C-alpha cells in the first residue's frame, strides 16, 4: 500500500486495504467486496490468484461505479 489516501476521489478517510496497486478506506473496501460478490463466486477464486497489477482493471471498473458525494456545506451559525 503505497498511497496515503483512498483511491476514490474526494475521500479523505484513512487507508485500510489494498485494491490492486492502490489503497482504499474501510468503507470503500467493504463496498468493493460487495461488488465482487455480486460478480459471482468465481470472481473470488480468480481474484485471489491475481497479482496486484492484474487486479487493477477490476478495481478501475469498480471505481467507476462509485458515486462521489459532495461534502456537506458548512451550516449557518444559529442566531
C-alpha positions as CSV (number, residue, x, y, z in Angstrom):
1,X,0.0,0.0,0.0
2,X,1.9,3.0,-1.3
3,X,-0.9,5.5,-1.3
4,X,-1.6,7.5,1.8
5,X,-5.2,8.4,0.7
6,X,-8.1,6.4,-0.6
7,X,-8.2,5.8,-4.3
8,X,-11.7,7.3,-4.6
9,X,-11.5,11.0,-5.5
10,X,-12.7,13.2,-2.7
11,X,-12.4,10.5,0.0
12,X,-10.2,11.7,2.9
13,X,-10.6,8.5,5.1
14,X,-7.6,6.7,6.4
15,X,-6.2,3.9,4.1
16,X,-7.5,0.5,5.2
17,X,-6.7,-2.2,2.5
18,X,-5.0,-2.6,-0.9
19,X,-7.1,-2.5,-4.1
20,X,-4.8,-3.6,-6.9
21,X,-1.7,-1.4,-6.7
22,X,-3.8,1.3,-5.0
23,X,-5.3,1.6,-1.5
24,X,-8.8,2.3,-0.3
25,X,-10.5,3.2,3.0
26,X,-12.6,0.7,5.1
27,X,-16.0,1.9,3.8
28,X,-14.9,1.6,0.1
29,X,-13.2,-1.7,0.8
30,X,-16.5,-3.2,2.1
31,X,-18.2,-1.7,-0.9
32,X,-15.6,-3.3,-3.2
33,X,-16.1,-6.7,-1.5
34,X,-19.9,-6.4,-2.1
35,X,-19.3,-5.5,-5.7
36,X,-17.1,-8.6,-6.2
37,X,-19.6,-10.9,-4.5
38,X,-22.3,-9.7,-6.9
39,X,-20.0,-10.6,-9.8
40,X,-20.2,-14.2,-8.6
41,X,-18.2,-16.8,-6.6
42,X,-15.8,-17.4,-9.4
43,X,-14.6,-13.8,-9.0
44,X,-13.2,-14.6,-5.6
45,X,-11.3,-17.6,-6.9
46,X,-9.9,-15.8,-9.9
47,X,-9.1,-12.6,-8.0
48,X,-7.2,-14.5,-5.3
49,X,-4.8,-15.8,-7.8
50,X,-4.0,-12.5,-9.5
51,X,-1.1,-10.2,-8.9
52,X,-1.8,-6.7,-7.7
53,X,-1.2,-5.3,-11.3
54,X,-3.6,-7.8,-12.7
55,X,-6.3,-6.7,-10.2
56,X,-6.1,-3.0,-11.4
57,X,-8.6,-3.3,-14.3
58,X,-11.2,-4.8,-11.8
59,X,-10.5,-2.0,-9.3
60,X,-10.9,0.6,-12.1
61,X,-14.2,-1.0,-13.2
62,X,-15.5,-0.9,-9.6
63,X,-14.3,2.6,-9.0
64,X,-16.3,3.8,-12.0
65,X,-19.5,2.6,-10.2
66,X,-18.8,4.8,-7.1
67,X,-20.8,7.9,-6.9
68,X,-18.8,10.8,-5.4
69,X,-21.0,12.6,-2.9
70,X,-20.2,16.3,-2.2
71,X,-19.1,17.2,1.2
72,X,-21.9,18.8,3.3
73,X,-21.9,22.6,3.2
74,X,-20.9,24.4,6.3
75,X,-24.1,25.2,8.2
76,X,-25.0,28.7,9.0
77,X,-24.5,29.8,12.6
78,X,-27.5,29.6,14.9
79,X,-28.9,33.1,15.8
